[in-house]
Amino acid sequence: MKSTELTVMKGSELAQLSESLLVKGSGIIQIRVTNGEKRSLLGRKLSNALFKIAQKQGMNEDTYSTTRIELGELIQFNSNDVDKLKQAANELTSLKVEMDVTNASGVRTVGATQLFSTLLFQSSGKIHFEIPTIAKRMLSDSVKFALINMDVQGNIDSNYAYILYEQCLLYLEDGRTPELTVQEWRQVFECDDDNIYNEFKYFNLKVIKNAIEEVNRVTDILVSVQYTKVKRVVKSLFFEITKKPQYLLDVSIQDEQLRAEEKLIECGVNENVAKKLAREYEFELVMGNIEYAEGQLAEGKIKNLAGFVVEAIKNDYRPKVSPLVVKFQEQQAQSKKDAAERLKVTEREQFEQNKIAAEKNSRAGEYYETLDDDSKEKLFKDFESFLEQNNRVTLKSFKKNGIESKTVRMALLSFISKNVLNITE
């Protein structure tokens, strides 16, 4: 979606968009703080939520109103710490920012302004705010628009990942961001005044790599970075972007065959046919063709979704998969493999530990059986003193029922093993 005039963003057009989407125009270096504290992650989410509310109410309004509940839902702020929310709000009104945007006619505008001129909280729960006209124009009158999923933004935990997500959404249709110098990207990520990131290896590891990992893990897009080197030194870079396939977003059901079967039934496919297809075809093939068929239906190119889905799966009508998707799937598969290996190691270690514990308990049990009554009484006194210092719950059970309880018996055997027989391994 593109716009060259502020008045083009009418309420009727915004109503056609999903309620969870924010339409945000911006240049590559979209907002750069020149005065005041830099935006925190909460402040960044808050500013997007307020712009979303403003778009819904009409970008030509002078003032806007919302409620603390609506705002909290948009930014997924479930805390009762209202002061923290107000602190983020105060942070926004104190910011003076520099913007660099280019509209659809190729006109570049560079300027400085406040993002929000007024932001007021009332005890009734109402919130009122104002956006300077020039800020609204600079944010709306630009060549690129990002459809920011307000549901996804709440999943992001780091500021750098949030910045990367916003920037990549602007260039999603292009499949890549512009190529900028390393210093320009430091400015984009707002870390150019942090000396530790002057050295590229730290900037790459702590900012770029971490941001990519989080964006790929929790958002609806996939991102990778490409470097341009001069004499083995990275001089510039850009990010490749693709939309994450729907089947990679749905992780609520772990069993892939069941997920595929349920999705096929949702499309109107006969239950027996759905089970057969889910069993005979790979999960990615089934889900990819379902996604393709749903797209064809939305464009009005087919009418019988169920029939076309079956045909598509059997003939594999999927468009060519993006290399980023393939890479992400490979990483997921490797992660599952690594997790399985770690589980095996843990199980082996646990088995060995249980075996050693059983041997210790056996030796302790044999020792206990050799004791006469006086020796057992002395052992119990020492055991009781030990429990007083280390385990009062077991002590209570021991005083009440002696060693009838399995828990107490196991504790006694462990005590004998460590403190009487001095078995350490």
Backbone torsions as a table, in degrees:
resi	resn	phi	psi	omega
1	MET	NA	131.8	-177.5
2	LYS	-128.1	154.6	179.7
3	SER	-149.3	143.7	174.9
4	THR	-116.5	-12.1	178.9
5	GLU	-127.4	143.0	-179.9
6	LEU	-60.8	-36.0	-175.4
7	THR	-72.6	-11.4	177.9
8	VAL	-67.1	-30.0	-178.8
9	MET	-77.1	77.9	-178.3
10	LYS	-90.8	158.8	-178.0
11	GLY	-59.2	-36.5	-178.0
12	SER	-64.3	-36.5	179.1
13	GLU	-70.8	-40.9	-180.0
14	LEU	-65.8	-32.1	-178.5
15	ALA	-66.0	-22.9	179.9
16	GLN	-75.7	-17.0	-179.6
17	LEU	-86.0	156.8	177.5
18	SER	-59.6	144.0	179.9
19	GLU	-61.0	-21.6	-175.5
20	SER	-92.3	5.8	-176.3
21	LEU	-107.9	137.6	173.0
22	LEU	-108.2	126.5	176.3
23	VAL	-91.1	115.1	-174.7
24	LYS	-132.1	119.8	178.4
25	GLY	-94.7	147.6	-177.5
26	SER	-171.5	155.9	171.3
27	GLY	-87.7	177.4	-175.9
28	ILE	-63.0	-44.0	170.9
29	ILE	-95.0	86.5	-164.6
30	GLN	-72.9	-53.8	-178.7
31	ILE	-139.8	124.2	-178.3
32	ARG	-125.2	124.0	-177.2
33	VAL	-71.4	129.0	177.0
34	THR	-115.1	-13.0	179.9
35	ASN	-152.0	141.0	-179.8
36	GLY	89.6	177.5	180.0
37	GLU	-71.3	146.6	176.7
38	LYS	-67.8	154.8	-177.7
39	ARG	-67.1	131.4	173.0
40	SER	-76.9	172.3	177.7
41	LEU	-61.4	-43.1	178.2
42	LEU	-63.9	-40.0	178.4
43	GLY	-64.1	-38.7	179.5
44	ARG	-66.2	-43.3	177.2
45	LYS	-65.0	-39.5	-179.9
46	LEU	-62.6	-43.1	-179.7
47	SER	-63.2	-41.2	177.6
48	ASN	-64.9	-39.5	178.9
49	ALA	-63.7	-41.3	179.7
50	LEU	-66.8	-38.6	175.8
51	PHE	-65.5	-35.9	177.2
52	LYS	-62.5	-44.8	179.0
53	ILE	-63.8	-41.2	179.4
54	ALA	-63.2	-41.3	178.4
55	GLN	-62.3	-39.4	-178.7
56	LYS	-65.9	-37.5	-177.4
57	GLN	-87.1	-15.0	179.0
58	GLY	114.7	120.6	-173.6
59	MET	-72.2	-4.5	178.8
60	ASN	-98.0	2.5	178.2
61	GLU	-71.8	152.9	178.8
62	ASP	-83.1	-40.2	179.9
63	THR	-132.0	158.1	-177.9
64	TYR	-132.1	151.9	-179.9
65	SER	-133.9	147.2	174.6
66	THR	-152.2	-173.0	177.2
67	THR	-121.6	159.4	179.6
68	ARG	-63.5	-31.9	179.3
69	ILE	-67.5	-47.4	-179.7
70	GLU	-62.5	-42.6	-179.8
71	LEU	-64.8	-42.4	179.4
72	GLY	-62.3	-37.3	178.7
73	GLU	-67.3	-39.2	-178.8
74	LEU	-65.5	-38.1	-177.3
75	ILE	-101.3	4.9	-178.8
76	GLN	53.1	48.3	178.6
77	PHE	-101.3	98.2	-173.7
78	ASN	-95.6	-1.0	-176.9
79	SER	-75.3	151.4	174.0
80	ASN	-87.4	4.6	-178.5
81	ASP	-77.9	82.5	-178.5
82	VAL	-64.6	-33.1	-179.3
83	ASP	-60.7	-36.1	178.5
84	LYS	-65.0	-39.2	178.2
85	LEU	-66.5	-42.3	179.2
86	LYS	-66.0	-36.6	177.6
87	GLN	-61.7	-42.5	177.1
88	ALA	-64.7	-36.4	178.6
89	ALA	-66.3	-43.8	178.2
90	ASN	-62.9	-34.9	177.2
91	GLU	-59.6	-40.4	-177.4
92	LEU	-69.7	-41.8	-177.3
93	THR	-71.9	-19.7	-180.0
94	SER	-89.8	-7.2	-177.4
95	LEU	-77.2	136.5	165.5
96	LYS	-115.4	124.5	-172.0
97	VAL	-124.2	154.2	176.7
98	GLU	-106.5	131.1	-179.5
99	MET	-117.9	147.7	179.2
100	ASP	-137.1	102.1	-175.0
101	VAL	-130.9	153.5	177.8
102	THR	-127.6	125.9	-177.3
103	ASN	-86.1	-178.2	-175.0
104	ALA	-65.9	-20.5	178.8
105	SER	-87.2	0.4	179.1
106	GLY	86.8	8.7	179.8
107	VAL	-84.5	123.1	-179.8
108	ARG	-96.2	135.2	178.5
109	THR	-126.5	125.8	175.7
110	VAL	-119.2	129.7	-179.2
111	GLY	-162.7	175.6	179.7
112	ALA	-127.5	140.3	-179.2
113	THR	-162.2	175.2	170.0
114	GLN	-88.0	151.2	173.7
115	LEU	-78.6	-43.8	179.5
116	PHE	-133.0	127.4	-179.5
117	SER	-86.1	-28.3	-179.3
118	THR	-143.9	139.9	176.3
119	LEU	-150.2	107.1	-172.4
120	LEU	-118.7	136.4	175.4
121	PHE	-108.6	135.9	176.5
122	GLN	-112.6	151.7	-179.1
123	SER	-63.3	-21.8	178.4
124	SER	-72.4	-10.0	-177.7
125	GLY	100.6	-5.3	178.5
126	LYS	-78.1	147.2	176.3
127	ILE	-129.2	130.8	178.8
128	HIS	-120.0	139.9	178.7
129	PHE	-148.9	158.8	177.6
130	GLU	-130.3	143.3	177.1
131	ILE	-117.7	124.8	178.6
132	PRO	-55.3	142.5	-177.9
133	THR	-56.9	-40.7	-177.8
134	ILE	-66.6	-35.6	178.1
135	ALA	-66.9	-42.2	177.9
136	LYS	-61.9	-41.1	-178.7
137	ARG	-67.8	-43.4	-177.8
138	MET	-68.0	-31.1	179.3
139	LEU	-81.8	-21.9	-176.9
140	SER	-102.2	-28.3	-174.1
141	ASP	-95.1	66.0	-177.7
142	SER	-138.5	165.1	-172.1
143	VAL	-75.4	-22.2	-177.2
144	LYS	-118.2	141.4	175.0
145	PHE	-126.3	138.5	176.9
146	ALA	-109.2	129.8	171.8
147	LEU	-92.8	95.0	-174.5
148	ILE	-86.8	118.2	179.6
149	ASN	-74.7	109.8	-175.4
150	MET	-68.3	-22.9	175.7
151	ASP	-72.1	-41.1	-178.7
152	VAL	-68.8	-38.9	-173.7
153	GLN	-60.2	-27.6	179.5
154	GLY	-70.0	-17.1	-179.1
155	ASN	-82.9	-14.4	-174.9
156	ILE	-83.6	130.9	-174.3
157	ASP	-106.2	-15.1	-177.3
158	SER	-118.4	147.9	-178.7
159	ASN	-64.0	-41.2	-178.0
160	TYR	-64.9	-40.0	177.7
161	ALA	-65.6	-36.1	179.4
162	TYR	-65.5	-43.2	178.1
163	ILE	-62.6	-45.6	179.7
164	LEU	-61.3	-42.1	179.9
165	TYR	-59.6	-47.4	179.5
166	GLU	-60.8	-48.1	-177.0
167	GLN	-62.6	-42.6	-177.1
168	CYS	-69.2	-32.6	178.0
169	LEU	-63.6	-31.0	179.1
170	LEU	-63.1	-29.1	-173.3
171	TYR	-118.3	21.8	-178.5
172	LEU	-59.2	-43.2	-179.3
173	GLU	-67.2	-28.9	179.4
174	ASP	-78.7	-21.8	-179.7
175	GLY	83.8	-2.0	178.9
176	ARG	-166.3	154.9	175.4
177	THR	-84.4	166.2	169.9
178	PRO	-61.9	156.2	177.2
179	GLU	-88.6	122.0	-179.4
180	LEU	-121.2	160.2	176.6
181	THR	-68.8	162.9	179.2
182	VAL	-59.5	-40.5	179.8
183	GLN	-64.8	-39.3	178.0
184	GLU	-64.3	-38.2	177.7
185	TRP	-69.5	-32.4	174.3
186	ARG	-60.6	-37.6	177.9
187	GLN	-68.3	-40.5	178.3
188	VAL	-59.4	-44.4	-178.8
189	PHE	-81.3	0.7	176.8
190	GLU	57.1	41.4	177.4
191	CYS	-128.5	18.0	-176.3
192	ASP	-71.4	-15.6	178.1
193	ASP	-98.5	7.8	177.6
194	ASP	-98.0	111.7	-172.4
195	ASN	-59.3	-29.5	-177.1
196	ILE	-64.2	-25.8	-177.6
197	TYR	-93.2	4.9	173.4
198	ASN	-66.2	-29.6	175.9
199	GLU	-85.9	122.7	-170.0
200	PHE	-58.5	-37.0	-175.2
201	LYS	-61.8	-34.1	177.6
202	TYR	-75.6	-40.6	176.7
203	PHE	-61.1	-42.6	-178.6
204	ASN	-67.1	-43.5	-175.7
205	LEU	-75.1	-49.7	-171.9
206	LYS	-83.5	-29.6	-177.0
207	VAL	-102.2	-64.5	-173.3
208	ILE	-65.1	-55.9	-175.5
209	LYS	-62.1	-45.0	-180.0
210	ASN	-64.3	-39.7	179.6
211	ALA	-64.8	-43.8	178.8
212	ILE	-61.5	-45.0	-178.8
213	GLU	-59.2	-43.9	-177.9
214	GLU	-71.4	-42.5	178.3
215	VAL	-59.5	-45.9	-179.8
216	ASN	-65.9	-30.4	-175.4
217	ARG	-81.4	-38.3	-169.4
218	VAL	-118.3	-5.7	-176.9
219	THR	-108.9	-174.7	-176.8
220	ASP	-97.5	14.7	176.5
221	ILE	-130.7	164.5	174.6
222	LEU	-120.8	139.0	-173.2
223	VAL	-134.3	143.1	169.7
224	SER	-139.3	159.2	-177.3
225	VAL	-111.4	143.4	176.4
226	GLN	-123.2	132.8	-175.6
227	TYR	-107.7	147.7	170.6
228	THR	-113.9	120.8	-176.0
229	LYS	-109.5	146.2	171.8
230	VAL	-124.6	113.5	-176.5
231	LYS	53.7	48.4	174.8
232	ARG	69.5	8.2	177.8
233	VAL	-110.3	128.5	179.8
234	VAL	-70.7	120.6	-178.9
235	LYS	-104.4	-32.6	-178.7
236	SER	-151.9	169.4	-179.5
237	LEU	-160.6	162.4	173.5
238	PHE	-146.0	166.6	-177.9
239	PHE	-114.2	132.1	172.6
240	GLU	-90.0	141.9	-172.7
241	ILE	-136.0	143.5	170.3
242	THR	-148.2	153.7	177.9
243	LYS	-75.1	137.3	-179.4
244	LYS	-73.8	128.5	178.0
245	PRO	-56.6	148.9	-175.8
246	GLN	-57.3	-37.8	-176.0
247	TYR	-68.0	-18.7	175.7
248	LEU	-85.0	-14.7	178.9
249	LEU	-85.4	-28.7	-176.9
250	ASP	-88.1	99.6	-178.9
251	VAL	-115.7	14.3	-175.9
252	SER	-72.8	-28.1	180.0
253	ILE	-111.1	122.1	-173.0
254	GLN	-81.1	-32.7	-177.7
255	ASP	-77.7	112.5	-172.9
256	GLU	-65.0	-40.4	-179.0
257	GLN	-63.3	-40.2	178.6
258	LEU	-66.2	-40.8	178.0
259	ARG	-60.4	-46.7	-179.6
260	ALA	-62.8	-43.3	-179.5
261	GLU	-61.3	-46.3	-179.3
262	GLU	-64.4	-38.9	179.2
263	LYS	-66.1	-40.0	178.3
264	LEU	-62.5	-42.0	179.1
265	ILE	-65.0	-38.1	176.2
266	GLU	-59.7	-32.1	179.8
267	CYS	-79.8	-2.3	178.0
268	GLY	97.4	5.3	179.6
269	VAL	-73.2	138.6	177.6
270	ASN	-53.4	140.6	-173.8
271	GLU	-58.4	-43.1	-180.0
272	ASN	-66.3	-39.7	177.7
273	VAL	-65.2	-40.7	179.9
274	ALA	-61.0	-44.7	179.8
275	LYS	-62.7	-41.3	-178.7
276	LYS	-65.4	-45.1	179.9
277	LEU	-64.7	-43.9	-179.3
278	ALA	-63.7	-30.3	-179.0
279	ARG	-81.0	-36.1	-171.8
280	GLU	-91.9	-21.3	-176.4
281	TYR	-115.8	151.0	179.8
282	GLU	-62.8	148.0	-177.2
283	PHE	-56.4	-48.4	-177.9
284	GLU	-62.2	-37.3	179.2
285	LEU	-65.2	-45.3	-179.7
286	VAL	-62.3	-52.2	-175.2
287	MET	-68.0	-35.9	178.6
288	GLY	-65.1	-40.1	179.4
289	ASN	-73.4	-31.9	174.2
290	ILE	-63.4	-45.5	179.4
291	GLU	-61.8	-40.1	178.1
292	TYR	-64.3	-44.7	-179.1
293	ALA	-64.1	-40.4	178.8
294	GLU	-64.2	-35.6	175.9
295	GLY	-65.3	-41.0	177.5
296	GLN	-63.5	-38.8	178.8
297	LEU	-66.1	-42.7	-179.8
298	ALA	-62.5	-32.2	179.9
299	GLU	-85.6	-0.1	177.8
300	GLY	77.2	16.8	-177.1
301	LYS	-85.8	-17.5	176.3
302	ILE	-136.3	161.1	178.3
303	LYS	-118.2	-37.0	-178.5
304	ASN	-96.2	92.0	-175.8
305	LEU	-62.8	-46.8	-175.6
306	ALA	-59.8	-47.3	-179.4
307	GLY	-64.7	-40.3	-178.4
308	PHE	-69.5	-36.4	178.6
309	VAL	-59.5	-46.7	179.8
310	VAL	-61.3	-45.0	179.1
311	GLU	-62.7	-43.8	-178.1
312	ALA	-62.3	-43.0	-179.7
313	ILE	-64.3	-44.5	-177.8
314	LYS	-66.6	-29.7	-178.2
315	ASN	-107.6	-2.4	179.6
316	ASP	51.7	75.2	-179.6
317	TYR	-84.1	4.3	-176.4
318	ARG	-56.1	139.7	170.6
319	PRO	-68.5	163.4	-178.4
320	LYS	-57.3	131.5	-177.7
321	VAL	-74.8	136.8	178.5
322	SER	-62.2	140.4	176.3
323	PRO	-56.1	-30.3	178.6
324	LEU	-67.1	-38.1	177.9
325	VAL	-65.8	-44.2	179.0
326	VAL	-59.2	-45.0	-179.2
327	LYS	-62.9	-42.3	179.9
328	PHE	-63.9	-41.4	178.7
329	GLN	-64.9	-39.8	177.9
330	GLU	-63.2	-40.2	178.2
331	GLN	-65.0	-40.1	177.9
332	GLN	-63.2	-43.6	179.8
333	ALA	-62.7	-41.8	179.2
334	GLN	-65.3	-38.7	178.9
335	SER	-62.9	-42.1	177.8
336	LYS	-63.2	-41.9	179.4
337	LYS	-63.3	-44.5	179.6
338	ASP	-62.8	-40.8	-179.8
339	ALA	-64.1	-39.5	178.7
340	ALA	-64.7	-40.5	178.6
341	GLU	-65.0	-41.5	178.6
342	ARG	-63.3	-38.2	178.8
343	LEU	-64.1	-41.5	178.5
344	LYS	-61.7	-44.8	179.9
345	VAL	-61.9	-44.3	179.7
346	THR	-61.6	-41.9	179.8
347	GLU	-65.1	-39.9	178.0
348	ARG	-64.7	-43.7	179.7
349	GLU	-63.3	-40.5	179.7
350	GLN	-65.1	-39.6	178.2
351	PHE	-61.0	-44.6	180.0
352	GLU	-65.1	-41.2	179.2
353	GLN	-63.8	-41.6	178.4
354	ASN	-64.5	-38.1	179.4
355	LYS	-63.9	-45.1	179.6
356	ILE	-64.1	-42.7	179.7
357	ALA	-61.9	-39.8	179.4
358	ALA	-64.0	-40.5	178.9
359	GLU	-65.1	-41.9	178.4
360	LYS	-62.1	-46.0	-178.9
361	ASN	-64.0	-35.0	179.0
362	SER	-64.2	-45.0	179.0
363	ARG	-65.6	-39.6	179.2
364	ALA	-66.2	-39.5	178.6
365	GLY	-64.0	-41.3	178.3
366	GLU	-62.9	-40.6	178.7
367	TYR	-63.0	-44.0	-177.6
368	TYR	-60.3	-40.1	-177.9
369	GLU	-67.3	-19.3	-179.8
370	THR	-84.6	-10.6	-174.9
371	LEU	-79.6	144.4	172.5
372	ASP	-85.2	177.9	-174.2
373	ASP	-62.1	-42.0	-179.7
374	ASP	-63.7	-40.7	179.6
375	SER	-66.6	-37.5	178.3
376	LYS	-65.9	-40.1	179.5
377	GLU	-62.9	-41.8	177.6
378	LYS	-64.7	-40.2	178.2
379	LEU	-61.1	-42.6	-179.2
380	PHE	-64.2	-37.0	178.0
381	LYS	-65.4	-43.3	177.7
382	ASP	-64.2	-39.4	179.8
383	PHE	-64.8	-41.8	179.0
384	GLU	-62.8	-42.9	177.9
385	SER	-61.9	-39.4	178.3
386	PHE	-63.2	-43.7	-179.1
387	LEU	-67.1	-34.7	178.0
388	GLU	-58.4	-33.0	-178.5
389	GLN	-88.5	-24.6	-168.5
390	ASN	-124.1	-25.5	-174.8
391	ASN	-155.2	87.5	-175.5
392	ARG	-72.3	-24.5	178.4
393	VAL	-66.6	-48.8	178.1
394	THR	-66.1	-34.4	178.4
395	LEU	-59.3	-43.1	-179.3
396	LYS	-61.7	-43.4	179.2
397	SER	-66.6	-38.2	-179.5
398	PHE	-64.5	-43.7	-179.5
399	LYS	-66.6	-32.1	-176.2
400	LYS	-81.8	-44.0	-171.8
401	ASN	-126.9	10.7	-179.3
402	GLY	65.8	-134.8	-177.8
403	ILE	-105.8	27.6	177.5
404	GLU	-68.0	-35.6	-178.5
405	SER	-72.2	138.9	178.6
406	LYS	-62.3	-37.9	179.4
407	THR	-61.2	-43.6	-179.9
408	VAL	-67.2	-42.2	-180.0
409	ARG	-61.2	-42.9	179.5
410	MET	-65.3	-37.7	177.9
411	ALA	-66.0	-38.1	178.8
412	LEU	-65.8	-43.8	178.9
413	LEU	-62.5	-40.2	177.9
414	SER	-64.6	-39.2	178.5
415	PHE	-63.6	-45.0	178.8
416	ILE	-61.3	-44.5	-176.9
417	SER	-60.9	-46.2	-173.9
418	LYS	-85.1	-39.8	-169.1
419	ASN	-103.7	-16.7	178.2
420	VAL	-107.9	-50.8	-179.4
421	LEU	-86.9	-12.9	179.0
422	ASN	56.2	41.7	176.1
423	ILE	-83.8	117.6	-175.6
424	THR	-104.2	-19.7	-177.1
425	GLU	-124.3	NA	NA
